[in-house]
């Protein structure tokens, strides 16, 4: 019998309810891909298997009429099949995160507590980065300034003061103006003294809050209106009529431009704060801790790049005014004569290229047996001596190293910081290398002195990792609340001290605290 005519293809009446079929999607378990937009298609006729058998569709080619898989909204025609998105991490969660994503996160093994702690840590890191940008400016803006200043010299700068605003052990600093984007920026023109040899190293140190930045350099004659202290021109008033004669004697010097304008060295600061230390010892010694902390953080940054500080003395540490502090602190600091400045290290050398000679034979003996090179190991000695110098105590290297007596000079107990500073000095200047603390450990000790935990935390409870972990979590939450309250009130923007505090609670762990408190409160 002749084969029956082929059946017409059935057209889908509600095509929009079916998913779009891809090459790997077979909804009825048949390996044959179905034509898009059709319910099924009839294969071409097959020859009869037996003579006289009626022509029919082989059973294996018949479509299945079983229950269909339910279709979701996301599986409508022309849309990909929805896939479950991973739960966001606590670092990605914000107040605007969708409740669906929050629900998946809250159902995770970490639970609510883990989510909240993760959010706090991430928020603290973001706030710290934002405050740092307020203090230093954005890296993009610095690159723009570098490009704008490239190839320019004194002709593009306006001299703002005839005499240096600051003189360190290795350079003079003159404030200069530069027109940029319809505003007048104030920079520092750094004129190195003949003994300075570290500026080639300084240009490759990266950005750090305690390291002086250089954004341009050029070689030119010193303008006639600028006078270097101690030079023959210092006594001259340099009238305009004498300008040509003066220019003939002006030296050709290498000049570096820095975005930070120092107003004083640490030596000048210490010299002018004797009375403040007597009348407000608590406030002054807290300020001393904050300055020493900046020194240690800068030295850590240098060590990570295998760079040493040329000569860590108060005369070579620069102070820069920060943006206006928060108004709540501004009144109190004005009444006490306190204002925390940024401290900048400005003298460097590559450790593998140069070893700073020990200043005394005692220092040479003191640095023996250390894992670090002597030039880096001397940093501990210099920071230990800085503690005494900032606290207005004259100390010689021989006394600091304990070669004239078996104990260090006594630091009077004037505030809650005095005992901790005395303990830190003892640990930094210990004659036994095994009992000395490193710069990294000194930084941690200063952070504990400033923000805790204090010894009374362990008066009722035994010191354990669990206790310290709980303390860190609670203090981190309280810090965020404090910053939020200040930003909503009249306290103004957070400043340098808030940034230093954020850095501490962003990184501290209960294990590090256990070791630091063991050393500090032993």
N, C-alpha and C positions, 0 to 999 in steps of 0.2 A: 504493500500500500504506500502511496506517496505520503511523504512527511507532512504534517499539518503546518499551516503558515505560522511563522514566528509571532509570538505574542508581542503586543506593543509595550514599550517601556512605560512603567507607571511613574508619573511625575509627583514629586513631593508637594503637598498642599501647604504645609507650614514649614518651609525650609529654614526659617529663622530659628526654629527650636532645636535644630540639629547642630552639633559642633562641626567645625571645619575639619575635614579629614586630612591629615598629613600622610606622608609616605610610610610612616611607621605606626599609624593608628588603625586598628581593625576592631571595630566595635562588636562584631558578632562572632569573633573567634575564627573567621575565615582568613587564610593567608592571602587571598586575592584582594588587591586594593580595589575598593568600589569607586565608581565615578563620583566626582564631587557634585552634590546637589541632587542625587538620585537615591531613592530608597534601596533599590537593587536593580541589577540588569541581568538579562537572560543570556547565557553564553550561546555561542553558535550551535546549530543542530549537530547531534552526534549520530553516527551511523548505528543502525540497529544491531544489537548484540546477537539476536537470534532471528532467524527468518520467521516472519509473522508476528514478531513482538511489536506491540504498539510503540510508536515513537513518543518519548516523554523525556522530561528533564531528569538526568541522573539524580538520585537522592542526595549525593554529596554536594550538588550545586543548588539545592533548594535553599532559599533564605530561611533563617530561623525566625520563628514567630513567638519566641519566648518573651518574658517580661523585659522591657527595655530599661537600661540604666538611667536613673533620674538625672536630669540636666540642671545644672545650677546656672545662676545668672551670668557668671563669668565664663560659662561654656557656650554662650550663644554663638551663632554663626559668625565667622569672621574674626573671632577673638581667640587668643591662645588659652589653653587650659590653665586655670589658676593653680599656682604652686604656693605652698605655705612659705612665707618669708621668715627668715630667722629672727629670733627675738633680739631686740637691741641690747647693747651692753650698757651697764650703768653710766659709763662715760658719755654715751650718746643721748641719754634721757634728759629732756628739758620739761619745763612746765607745759609746753605746748605739745608734748608727745601724745599721740592718739591713745585713747583708753584701751583699744584692742591690743596695741603693742605693750602697754603697761600691764595688761592682764596676763599676757604670756610671760613677761618678766617677773611678775610677782609670784607666778606659779613655778618658778625655777627653784632648784635646790637651795640657792642662796637666800631666798625669802626676802621679806621686807627689810630686815636689818642689813642684809648684804647689798640690796639695791640702794638704800639710803647712804650707807658708808661709801659705796662706789661713786654715787653722785657727788657727795661732799668732796672726795679726793679730786675728782675731775674738775669740779667748780673751783677749788682752791688753785689748781694748776692754771686754769684759764685766767683767774683774777691775778695771779702772780705775773703771768706773761703780760697782761694788760697794764699793770702798774709799772713793770719794767719798761714798757714802750713809752709810758708817760715820762719816766725819768730820763731815758736815753734817746727817745725819738725812734722812729721806725727805721729799719735797715734800708728800706726802699728810698726814704728821704735822704739817708746818708749817701747812698750811691748817686743820687741826683746831685747832691752837693759836691761830691768828688768829681763828677763829670763836669760840673759847672766851673769848678776851680782849676781844672786841669790846664796847665800851660799859662796860668795867670800869676802875676807877681804883685809887688807893692802897688803898681798903678791901679789895680782893681780893688784895692783895699783903702779904707779911710782910717787914718790914725786917730784914735779916740783919746789917748793919754800919752803925754810926752815921756813919762818915766814908767818903768815896769810896775804892773799891778802886783807882781809876785816874783820873788827870786828864790829859786831852789838851789840845791848844791851843784846842779849841773846845767842850769839854763835860766834865762830871763824870759818873762812873759809880758807881752804888751797887748792890751785890748784893741781890737781893730773891728771896723764895720765892713759888711759886705752886703750889697743889694741883691736880693734873691726873691723872685715872685712877688714883686711890689711890696716888699718889707725889708727892713734893715736888720740883718742878723749880726750878733756880736760873737766874734771868735777870739781865740788867743793865738797870737803869733809867738811861737816858741823859738827863741834864739839860743842855740846851744853854746855853752862855754867851751873853750878849747879842749878841755879834758873829756868831754862827752863823746862816747864811742858806741852808744847802744841804739841809735835811732834806726839803723838798718834792721835790727831785730824787731823793733817795736811795730813796724809797719805790717807784720804778719801775725799778730797775736789774736785777731778776732775781737768780737765785742764782749765786754764784761763790765759790770757796774763799777768795779774797783781798779780798772786798767785804763790809763789815759789813751784816748783815740787820736790818731792823726789822719786827716782827710786830704791834705795837700802838702806839697813841698816845692821849694824853688830856691835858687841861688841868685842873690842880688845884693847891691849895696844897701846898707842901712839908710833909710830916709834921714834927711838932715834934722828933722824935728825930734827924732828919737835919740835918747842918750843912754849909753850903757853905763851903769854905775862903776865908778873907778876908772873910767876912761878919761883922757885929757879933755874931751868935749863936754864932760859933765859940768864943768864950771862955766861953759859958754852958754849964753842965752840964745845963740843961733838966730840973730835977726835976719830978715829976708835979704838985706844988703850983703850979708856975708855968706849967703847960701852957696854960691859957686865955689868959694874957697873951702867951705866945710865939706862939700861933696867930694872934693879932691882927696880928702883925708878919710872919708868914710870907708870902713872895711867892707869887703865882699864876703858875705856870710850865707851859710845855708839856713833857711827859715822853714819851719814846719807850722802848719795851721791845725789847731785843735778846736773842736766844738765846745769843749769845756774851758771856762775861764777861771783859773784859780785866783782866790783872793788872799790866800795865806798858806803857809806850810804848817805841818803839825807842830814844829818847834815853836813857831810864833803863837799858835793856839795855846800850847802848854804854858808858855811864858806869861800870857795874859789872863790866865784863869786861876791864879793862886788864891785870890780872895773868894772866888766862886766856890772853889773846893772847900774852903773853910766854912763858908756860910750855908752852902747847900751840898753837903757831901754825898747824900743819896742820889740826887739828880746828876751831879758831876760824875760820880763813879759809874752810874748807869750809862752815861754818855761815853765814858772811857771804854766800857765793855762793847758798846756799839762800834766805836772806832776800831778797836782791836779785832772785832769780828770781821770788819771790812778788809783789814789787812790780811787776815788768815784766808778769807775767801779769794782774794786776789792772788795770794801765793799758791793756793791750790790750783787755780786756773793756769798759772805759769808752769807749775810742775807737770801738769797734764800735757804740756807742749814742750817739755824738756828745756824750759827757759828759767833762768835764775834772776833774782832781783839784784841789781848792781850794788847798791849800798843802802841797806834798810836802816836808815836813821831818820829821826823826825825832820831833819832839814830837807830830806828828799821825798817826803810824803806830802802831796798837795791836797788842799781842801777846796771844795767847790760848793757854792750855795745851791741847795735844791730848790725846786719850785715851791711856792708858798705852802707851808704846812697846813694841816687841817686847823680850822678856826678854833676848835676846842683846845688844841694844844698851843696855838699861837699866843693866846693871852698868857697862859702859864709860863711858856718859854720866854716871852718878852719880860715878864716880871722877874724871872730867875736869870736872865741873860743867857739862856740856852737855846740852841738851834742846831739840830743834828746836820752836819754837812756830809756830802759825799767825800770819801777819801780815795785818792788816786795814786797808784804806783806808776812811776814814770821813768824808771831807769832799769834796763834789762841787759842780759847777755845770754848767748847760747851756751849751755853747759858743756857741750862737747868741744866748743871752740875756745873757751876761756874759763879758767878757774880763778875765782876771786881769791887773792892771797889772804891768808889769815892775818889779822891785824896784830896778834900777839902770839908768843910761843905757847901761852896757856890755851888760847883758842885752838891752836894746832893740836895740842894734846887732847883737848876736849872733843875734837871731831874724829879722833882715832877710833877705829872699831865700829864705825857706822856703816850701814848698808848703803845709804845715800852718799853721793859725792860730797866732799867737804863744803863746797859752795852752797849746796842745798841744805846740808845738815846745819850750817850756820844760821839758817833761817830760824830754827828753834831758839838758838842763843839770842838772836837779835829781837825776836818777839818777846822773849823773857825779859830782856833789858828794857824793851818798850813799855812793859807794864810798870816798871819802877819810874821811868821817865814821865809817863803820862800822869802818874800819881805824885809828881813833884818830888821825887826822891833821886838825888844824884847817886849814880852807881857806876863804878868803873868795871871794865871787863874782868879784872882780877877779882873784885868783890863778887861780881855776878857768877863767876865760875867757881867761887868758893875756895880759891887757893890761899887766901889770907886768913880764912877762918873756916870752921866746919859748918857754918850755917849762913844763910843769906840774911841781908838786912831785914829787920822787922818792919812789916807793913802795918801801920796802926789801923785798928778796927773803928772805922768811922761810919760805916753803913752796912746794909745787908750784903753788899757786894765785896766788901773788903776781904773777908775770910776766903771767899772763892778765888779772888784774884791772887791772894797770897799762895793758895794751894796750886793754882795754875802756874805761877812763876816758879814754884819749887819743882814742879813736874817738868817744866821746860828746861830748867837749868841744872837738873840732876847730873851729878858727875858719873853715875853709872848708866851707860847707854841702854841697858835693859830696862831701866826704870823711867826713862824719859818718855814723854808723849810726843807724838808727831804733830805737824801743823794741822792735819785733818782732825786729830783728837782734840787739839786745842780749840779749834772752831766749834766742835760739839760741846765742849765744856762751857764755852762762852754762851752758847745758845741755851744751855740748861740754866746758867746763872741768870739769864735775862727772862726766860719764859717758863722755867720749870722743867721737870718736877722738883719742888723743893723738898728738903729733908723731912718736913713735917708730914708729908704724904705717907711716909713709912713709920710714923709714930705709933699708929694703931694697927696697921696691917703689915704683914710681912711682905717684903719686896719680892714680887713674882712677875713673870712675863705676862700673866693674865691681868694683874693689877696695872702694869704699865701700858698694856694694850688698851684697856678700858680708859685709862687717863688720856691717852693720845686721841682716842675717838671722841671723848667728851670735849676736850679742849679744841679739837678741830671744828666741831659743831658750834661751840661757843664763839670761836673766832669768826666764823662765817656770819653768825647772828650779829656780832658786834660790827662787822664791816657793813652789813645790810642796814643796821640801825643808823650808823654814821652817815651813810649815803642818803638816807631818807631825811635826815635832819640837817642841822646847820654846821655839821662837822667838816664838810668839804671833802675833797678827794683824798684818798689814801696816799701816803708819802713813803719816804725811804724806810722809816722804821717799820711800817706796815708790810712793806715788801720783804724786808729781812725776816719778819715774823712768818709771813706766808712761805718763804723758802724753807724755813725750819719745819713747819708742820706739814708741808707738802712731801718732805723726804724722810722724816724721822720714823724709826721703827722701834718696837719694844725691845728688840735685841740690842740695838745700838744704845738705847737709853740705859739698859741694864749695865752695860760695860762702862758707860760714861759716869753714871751715878756711883758705881763701885770705886772709880778712880777719884771722883770729886769728894765724896762723903766718907772716904776711908778713915 
